[in-house]
Amino acid sequence: MQSSLLFQLIINGLIVGTLYGVIAMCFVLIYKSTQVVNFAQGEFLLIGAWTCWWLVVQAQWPFWIAFPATFLFMLIFGILLQMIVLRPLIGEPIISVIMVTVGLSIFFQSMMKWIFGPWPQPFPDIFPMKSVNIGGLQVQTPYLMSMAVSLVIMVSFAWFFRYSRMGLAMRATAFDQQVAQSLGISVKRVFATAWAISAMVSALAGVVVGMVNGVSSALSFFGLKVFPAVIVGGLDSIVGAIVGGLIVGLIENLAEYFDGQWLHLGNLYTVAPFYVLVIILMIKPYGLFGTRKIERV
Amino acid sequence: MGEPASQNATAESILSVNNIEVVYDDVILVLRGVSLEVPAGKVVTLLGPNGAGKSTTLKAISGLLATENGAVTRGSITFLGENIANRPPEDIVRRGIFQVMEGRRIIEDMTITENLRLGAFTRKDGERAIRRDIDMVFSYFPRLQERTGLSGYLSGGEQQMLAIGRAIMARPKMILLDEPSMGLSPLLVKEVFTIIEQLCQDLAITILLVEQNARMALKVASYGYVMESGKIVLDGTRDDLVNNEDVKEFYLGGDKERKSFKNLKSYKRRKRWL
């Protein structure tokens, strides 16, 4: 009985881990191309989830239209956010920019509470079955869907950065902004693209988590989990973000298992990832996949 | 000196820099009235000691000055009849001027092909044309084709070739080359310069070349300018410069009678330019 619980938790951990990985990837995308640590990443989830919820529940749109519409909204939101708030800050000290993202985080969280109220709102059931039985394990349908979509997103990220013109331009900008400009790349446009993609993909995670747990400001705490994930993976590594996300997801659920079985401290799973963060920072400050610069001797 | 650019001013000049003044951080005056003309299809070189303002002149043309908080505060830069001073760099690349920056500056964590593709960023003539040009670059630099892996592991000479190849990928009308010989062995310098000369001929690319290695530069250039502390102090055709006593002494060296180190210590510039 106990081992089946452990299995269930490991599966949960992997599924939530891929979601963390996707959010962490979005975070890394912004950090890598614009050097901004975005503390408002969690709020992207929140805004995305509320938007989708509003479209489905209030505007009565069918989910399969509301979902892409949310994406489109977040795309425009990301571009506008970069253009209006962050573009004027280019060239300012990095700490000012980071403080602005902290401000944005508080602002959006309060605004969402103001518009939609402080209570969690459930999504109507989108899928006919709430959960699916796979080999004796219960997996919630939205999570299963998210797993599939996350994998698609990861593959398309990999493709985007390796083969697409804009992806190469983003990597070049991350490496050296002056060189990028000398190649005719508009750094402003790269920045806007980074924020847009990040906002869009985070919203996906927001919608999925919202469908399972209901939409509430707790979602932005979900976004906070990206910090252990990206620190474990290394701040500027996309692969690291995914691995970090999986590790954090697993640690969380294993912590819950140990806690429930032996320790009985309660709520260990929410703090465990942050313990890992501290330990990783002590032994590997650049994370598992952080950049090692090529040194030619 | 009077009008430094007058001798080279012709109707066919593709780029003309007219008496520009460049200021960094709103206070530091770096260029004080620089004028030069580059005729289409030719190699023109800009010589001078460290800190004379050669690189700044190139950055003023390519617009990269803005990335270092500098600006052209007076004068104009005319490329194909239009003033491009203080335009954003991406606009200038689209107009056909591509700068190969000092120190090669390739994207080290990308492969050679990815670097070349980035060079073609502003082009809109499709994947097939880009692929054809990648092959063309490899035909100029066969040793790049043999190398695999990240370009950060290339040797200095190979990186310089990649930087030039990346510039070709943009299919520019004009390339601004900043010290291509820096840190290369004499043999590689020769190779790189041969290719520069070829490029100019085969693809009809105009080149403005900044060099410390005046001897090599004057081999490929048809016209040269000499800069010192933010001003053009001398200009002339290749033959004028090569035979100029001051240029010989300050830039080309290799006098007939060898100077002993004893004399070198007290060696002072005999004559001021102005």
Interface residues (C-beta under 8 A of the other chain):
Chain A: R165 L168 A169 R171 A172 F175 D176 Q177 Q178 V179 Q181 S182 L183 G184 I185 S186 T291 I294 R296
Chain B: S62 L64 T67 E68 P88 P89 E90 V93 R94 F98 Q99 M101 R105 I106 I107 E108 D109 M110 E114 R117 L118 G119 F121 T122 L150 G152 Y153 S155 R166 A170
